[in-house]
């Protein structure tokens, strides 16, 4: 058996930390190595415990979770960080992803979905709550709009979507909906391993490094 994924839970509410710990303890592949109530304690615990993944609330006393991302990533190189918060603010979402978070989840998430999101993050996927996909696009558009002079519209023929086959476009629609490879495969009637290959092709053709960036392109070109 592979070693369990070691997790650090960071939230200022004691009952929430205990609840998450109890929930994750049900899965033998997950181990809550420790918890913390604020960013300073999280940094100390992360350096001490060297977790594989950190579940990080944003609204912490003192330093917000988003602002703590750089220090946590420096303290534990390679650690995956999933924001787990009540904030549906598009600016918090964009700041988290720019800061290096592997995903952005809402505290309304079901337990099974949280466990699945942790697994996806550990496989290198970017995980964003489905409810936040539209706000993600809005945040990126807003950032682009404030970056300086307006850019000329690309000609239709130069659209990156044109490089994708019909099947790859279906895969991209699934990515933009926030679906996992398994969910995409089920909806299209193909194997999960086949979906994984298609996803790799889609990311390469779009010249992006993550599913989040692919979802932004899909939304900007009307695929969702």
N, C-alpha and C positions, 0 to 999 in steps of 0.2 A: 504494500500500500504506500502511496505517496504521503509525504508529511502534510499535516493539515495547514491550511492558510491561517497565519497568525494575524490577528486583528487588534487594533487599538481603537476604542470607542471614545470620542471626544464630544461631550455635551454637558452643559451646565445644570441639567436637571437630573438629579440622582435617580429618580424613578424611571426616567426614560433610559438611562444607561443600563439599569438593572433589567429592564424589559428587553432591550436589544440583546444583552448578554444571554438572557434565558432563551430568547428566540434562536440565536445563532448556535447555542449549545446543543440544539436538537440535531444538527448536522455534524456527523463525525469528521467531515472534511474541513470544518471551521473550528478555530480555537480563539476565543477572546483572551488575548495575552494580558490586557490591562485596560484601564480607562483613565480619563482625565476630565476635569471640569472647566478648564480654561486653556488659552493658547500657551501660556508659560509652562503649565504642568504638562501639556501635551508634548511640548518640545523636549522636556526632561525625560518623560516616559518613552518617547519615541527613540531618543538616543540610547536609552537604557535597554529597551526591549527589542529594538530592531524589527518591528512588525513588517509583514508583507503588504498590509493594506491598512489604511486609516479611514474610519468613518468620522467625518468632521462636520459638526454643526457650524453654521455661519454666525449666528447671533450669540456670541460668547462675551462674557464680561471682560472689559479691557480691550483686547485686540480681537477683531472679527476673524472668523475662520479663513475667509478669503485672504486677508492680510497676512495670515500666518503661513500660507502655503509655501512661499520661498524658503523660509527657515526650516520647515519640516522636510521639504524635498532635499535641502542641503544636508540636514542631519542624518537622513536615511536615504542615500542615493538609490534610485530604482523603486522606491516604495510607491504603491498606487494609493491615491487619495480620492475617495468618493465623498462629495458634499451630500449631507443628509439634513435637510433643513425645511422650515415652513415657508421660506421666502420664495415667492414666485416672481420676483423682480427681475426683469430681463438684464439689468445692469449687473446685479449680483451673479447671474448666470454667466454673462460674458466675461466678467472679471475672474470668475473661478476657472473657466476654461483657458483663458489667457495666462492665468497664474500657474497652470500645470496640473489642475485636477483632472482625473481620469473620467469623471462623470459628475452629474448633478441630479440628485434624486430628492423627491419630496417626502416628508414624513407620513404622508397618507399612503405610501406604498405598502402593498401586501407583503407578508413575510416571505412567501415563496418567490415573489418577484425580487425582493431584496437579495436573497441568497443567489438567485440567478444573475443579478447584476454584479455581485461580487465575483462570481465565476467569470463573467464576461470581461470585467475590468482586469482580472489576473491574466486573461488571454490576450491582453493588449487592446481590447476594444474600448471605444469611448461610449459611455452610457449616459443618456439624457432622458429624464422623465418624459413620456409621450406628451404630457400636457404642456411641456416647455418648448416643444419643437418650433412652433410658430413664433414664440418670443425669442428663440435663438436666432431665427432669420431676421427678425426686427432689430435685434441688437447688432448683428453684423452689418445690416444695411445702415443703421444709424452711425456706426463707427466709420463706415466707408464714406457716408455723406459728410462727416465732419473732418475728413482727412485732408481737405484742401480743395483744389479745383475739381469741378465735375469731370468725370471721365467720359469720353464719347462712347455711345452705345455700340456694342460689338455687332457686327453683321451677323445675320442669322446663320450663315454658313460656317461661322467660326465658333458656334456654340459647342462647348465640350460635350453636351448631350448627344450631338450628332455622331460622336465617335463610338457610341455604345450600340450594341446590338439590341433588338427588341427584348430579348431575354434579360440582358444586362440592365435595361431600363426598368424592367419589372423588379429586378433585384434592388435597384436604386430607390424605387418607390417604397419598397419594404424598409430599407434603411432609413429613409426620411420619416417613416411612421414610427420609428423607434423599435421596430421588430427585431428579434434575435434571429440568428441563422436558422435555428430550429423552426421558429414561427414562420419565417419566409418560406422555408422548404415545405412546411405543411400546407401553406396557402397555395403554393404553386405545384404541389405534387411531385417534388423532387427531393433527393437526399440532402441531408444537412451538409455532408462533405462536398457535394456539388455546389451548394450555395456558397460555401467558404471559398471555393476556387473562383466562382463568379465575382464575389466581393473583392478578392485580390485583383482581378482584372479591372473591375470598376474603379477602384482606388488608383491603380496605375494609369489608366486611361484619363482619369480626371486630374491626375498629377496632384493628389492630396494624400495626406498621411493618416487620416482618421475618418471614421464613419460620420463624425459630427460635421466635418468640412464637406463631405459628400452630401449630407442632408441639406446643408445650406445651399449648395449648388442646385440640388433637386428642387428645392422650394423656390429659388430665384427663377428657375426656368419652367415653373408651373407644373411639375410632375406630381405635386401633392396639393 
